[in-house]
Amino acid sequence: MRHKELLISLFLATSFVATSQVQNEIPKVSIGGALRFNYNYSDWKEGNKDRGGDFGFDVFRLNVNASYKKVLLDAEYRFYAKSAGGSMLKSGWMGYAFSPEDQLQVGLTRVPFGITPFNSHSYFFQINYYAGLEDDSDMGIKYVHKDAKWEYALAFFKNAEELDFASASPLSDSRYAYDVAGNNKENNQLNGQLFYSFGNAVKHRLGVSAMYGGLYNIETMKNGNHNALAVHYEMNYNRWNLKLELASYDKNPENKEGDTRDVVMMTAYGAPYAVASRANLYTAGLSYTVPVAWGPVSDLQFYNDFGWMDKSANGFKDSFQNVTGCMITVGSIYAYADYALGKNQAWLGPEWTNAFAEGGSSNSWHGRANLNLGYYF
């Protein structure tokens, strides 16, 4: 009888171990996303003003995270209206976790530059975003490290997200973040980023970022270059958050004779525009979060983000934006209620093509009241 009991115990123990091993080898997959709608009232659009603004579809997105042992997958795909670029991969990479602090990412991965993940609080991001220096992802390989005090990232990007592999095809306008476009294409880019965090009651995060890469001209078949540097600081104290960044960029394309080198074309959301080739970017953002218990409303985050693009070319008018707003948290719903002011800002005024380059003819401020409502799952 004892032998029989022993055999049954061994069988059960072996089955438990085998089952555990199989379970441990099953990939872990999580799927999420968001559905967002947007209302805007723009003071420079007569039809929009006559209607009292417009309310419509913004984006539907899907997020997939997966892991198998130490192998990782992270992807986000977005569906916009056709006029806003249509469907696009915002980011998507495969990786390997050497440890909880260190991992390697390969694919369309976030460019390590400036305050990450965001140098902003509002729906509109900071002015850096419109020059391709916030929340951008490119095709390459990146090594990241993060512990309690130090964070650093080193990356090589072969190019921006490429949808056409022809010899001299311009960059597609269907993309989430701004990249150099037109007759020039980003290639062979190096990025480095370093953060040091310190403090207890007041938490500080001080960092520097650098970038250098090529700009290949499809007409001259010559490589120019572009580079950028930034110093940045973030502070958290109780319910306060402060973000400060100083960035400088310089783009030197090898255009054909007669084409200006004072501007480059950049594109995203289905429509390109011109951007000054050289500028300094000064940004400051401050937020204060108030926990509340108003039925399903749990948090109110009030903020103000200011950005200034100080252009180097003679005669170019500087670009500015200021966004004052509040993020409202209602369970899984996040609403951004913003009032955005812009001067020579393509998304906040009547001048699209040259606002971030020479500037608009009026050189005046324009305002947009905006409400973005999103359910995140």
N, C-alpha and C positions, 0 to 999 in steps of 0.2 A: 504494500500500500504506500509505504514511504517512497519507494522508487517511482511509483506512478505520480505521486504528488510532486516529486522532484522534477520529473520529466515535464509535467504540466507547467510548473513554475519557470523552467528553462525556456519552454516554448513561448510562454507569454512574455518573458523578458526579451527574448530574441525578436519577437514580433514588434514589441514596443520600440526597441532600438532601430530596427529596420524601418518602421513607420516614421520615426523621428528623423532618420537620415533622409528619407524620401521627401518629407515635409520641408526639411531644411534646404533641399535642393530645388524646391519649387520657386520660380521667380515671383517676386513681389511686384504687383502692378497697382497703381492708383490712377484714376481718371477724374479730372475735374474740368472746370471751365467757367465761363461767364456769358451772360446775355446782357447787353447794355443798350440803352436808348439815350438820346441826347436832344435837349432843347437849347436853341440859341436865338438871341435877339442882337443883331449887329447894326450899329448906328450908321454904317456907311452903305447898307444895302436897302434901297428904297422899298423894293417889293417885300422884303423880310419885315421891315418896319410897318408897312401898311397892313400886313397880316398879323402883327403882334408877335412876330417870331415864328419859328418852325420847330416842330417836334417830330423826331423820326428815329429810324434804326441807326445804331452806331456800329456795333460789332458783336459777333458770336464767336467765341473762342473755345478751343479744346486743349487741355493740358494733360500730358501723360508722363508719369514718373514710374520707372521700373528699376529693379535691382535683382541681380542673380549672383549670390556670394558677394564678390567685391566689384562686379561689373555693373555699370550704371547706365541709365538712359533718361534723358530729360528732353521734352519737346513741347512746343506750343505752336498751334496752328490757328490762324485767324481768318475770319470771313467778314470782309467789308463789302459795301456796295461797289459795283463795277466802276463807278466814277471815282472812288477812293482807292483804287488799286486792285479791287477784287480779293481773292483768297491768296494767302501767303504764309510761309513758314516764318514766324517771328524769331524763333530759336529752336535748335535741335542738335543735341550732341550725345555721343557715347563716351563713357569714361571708365576709369579704374580708380578705386579708393585704396591707396596704399595704407592709409590709416584714417582715423576719424578727422585728422587735421589736414591730410594731404591727398590730393587727387589730380588726375590727369583727364582733360576733356578734349575731345576731337570732334570737329564738325562746325556747325553754325553756333558759335558760343559768344557770350557777351564780351565785348572789348573792355579790358580793364583800364579805365581812364576816369579820373575825377572821383567824386563821391559816389560810391556804389552801395546799394543797387540804384538809388535815385538821388540826384542833386536838386530835389524839388519836393513840394508837398501837394501841388495842385494837379488838376486834369491836364493842364497845358504844358507841363514840364518847365524846365528853365530855358533861357534863350540858347544855351549850349546845345540843346537837342536839335535845334534847327540848323546848326552847323555841323552835325554829325558827331558831337562829343558828349552825348548822354544817351544811355540805354540803347546803344548800337550793338549789333552782333555781326561778326564776319566769319568767313570760312578759314579754319586753321586749327592749331593745337595750343592748349593752354595748361600750364601747371599752376595750381593754387594751393596756398597754405593758409590756415587760420587757426590761431590759438587765442588764449585769453588776452594777450598783449599785442602780438604781432600778426599782421596779415600781409601777404605779398602774392603777386601773380606775375608770371612771365609768359609771354605769348608770341607766337609767330602766325600771322594771317597771310595765306596765299593770295586772297582777294576778298572782295565783298561777295555777298550771295550771288552766284552766277546762275542764270537761267538759260543762257544761250552760249554754246561752246564753239561758235564760229570764230574765224580768225580775227575779224575786225567788227564784231557786233557791239553796239553801244549797250550800256547797262539798262536792264529793264526798269521801268518806273514802278513796277508792282513790288513794293517792299515796305516794311514797317518803319525803318529808321533811315536817316539821310546818309547817302554815300555820294562821292564824286561821280558825275555822270557826263553825258554829252560825248565829246570826243576823247575824254580821259577816263582811265579806269585805275582804281587802287590795286596795288599788288605788292607782294613781298614786304609786309609790314611787321615791325617789331614793337611790342608794347611791354612796359614795365610799370608796376604799381606797388606802393608800399604804404602801410598804415601802422601807426603805433597808438595803442589805446592805454589810457591811464586815468587814475582818479577813482574815488569811491562815491561820496555824495554827489559830486559833480563829475560826470564821466566825459572825458575828452577823447577824440579820435583825430589824430593829426596825420596827414598823408601827402605824398607827392606822386605824380604820374608823368610818364614820358612816352612819346610815340615817334617813330621814324619809319617811312616807307616810300615806295615808288608810286609815280603817276604815269601810266603808259598811255601815250597819245596814239589813237588808232589811225590817224592820218599821217603823221610824221614817222610813226613807228619808233619813237624815241621815248626814253624814260626820263621824266622829271622826278620831283620828289615832294613830299610834304612831311611836316613835323609838327608836334604840339607838346607843350609842357604845362603842368598845372601844380599848384600847391592848394591844399584844401584842409578844412577844419570842420569838425562836427562836435556839438556839445549837447548833452542831455542832463537836465537838472529837474528832478521831480516831473512835472508835466510839460516842461519846456523843451523844445528842440531848436537848435540853431545850426544852419549850414552856411558856410562861407567858402567861396572858391575864386581863385584867380587863375585863368588859363590864357595861353597865348598860342596861336597857330599860324603856320606859314605854308602856303601851297604854291609850288613852282612848276607849273606844267610846261612841257616842251611843245607848245602849240605851233601851228604853221605860221609862216611870216604874214604879218598883218592882223593876226588875231590877238586881242588883248590878253595880257597875263594878270591883269588886276582883278579879274573875276574868274570863278569856276562855276560850272553847272553842278547842282546837286539835286537829287530826286528821292521821293518817297510818296506813298499814297497816290500814285498814278499821275503826278504832275511835277515836272522839274521847275526849278527857279535858279537865278544867279545869286552867288554869295561872294562877298569880298574875299580875295585870296589871302589877305593878311589882316589879322585883328587880335585885339585883346578882349577877353570876356570877363566881366566882373559880375558876380552873382552873390545874393544874400537872401536867405529864407529863414523865417521864424514862425514857429507854431506853438500853440498851447492847447492841450487836450483836457476836456472837462467830462468826467464820467457823470452820467445822468441816469435816472430811472423813470423815464417818461413812456410808460407802456413798453413797446418793443424797442424804443430808442435807448441805446446804452452808452454812446460816446458822441461828443461833438469836438472836432479838432478845428480850431480857428488858425488861419495862417495868412502870411503875406510873403510872396516871392518876388524879388526884383532882379532884373537882368539888364546889362548894358553891353552892347557890342561896339567897341571902340575901334573903328576901321583905320587902317594905315594910309590908304591911297588918298592923295590930295583931291578935294572936292567931293568925296563920298560923305554922305550924311549918316551919322551913327544911328544904330537901331536900339530901341528900348522896349521893355515890356514890364508890366507890374500886374500881378494877379493877387487879389484879395478874395478870400473865400472860406468855406467851412466844409469839412467832410463829416457826413452824418452816418453813423453806424446803426442799422436796424436789423439785428440778427445777421443773416447772410446777404443783406442788401447794403451797398455802400453808395451814397449819393454825394457828388461834388457840386456844391453851389458856388460858382465863381463869378467875379466881375473882373474881366481882363482888359487892361489898357495897353495899347501898342502904338509905337511911333516908328515908322519904317520897318514894320514887322509884317511879313507876308500874310500870316494867318489872322492878323488883327488890323486890317485896313484895306483900302481899295487897290493898292499897288501890289501885284503878285510877283511879277517876273524880276523886278529890280529892287524890291524893298530892302533885301539884305545885301545888295550891292551898292549902286550909286544912291539909292533911296528914292522915295516917292516925290512927286512934284509938289504936293501940299506940305510935306514935312510937319504934319500935325498929328495930334493924338486921336485915336479912335478906340471905342469901347465895345465890348461884347459881353452881355450877360449870358451865362451858360449854366445849364443844369444837366449833369450826367448821372443817370440812374442805372445801377448794375446789380444783378443777382449773381453771386459767386457760389459755385458748388464744387 
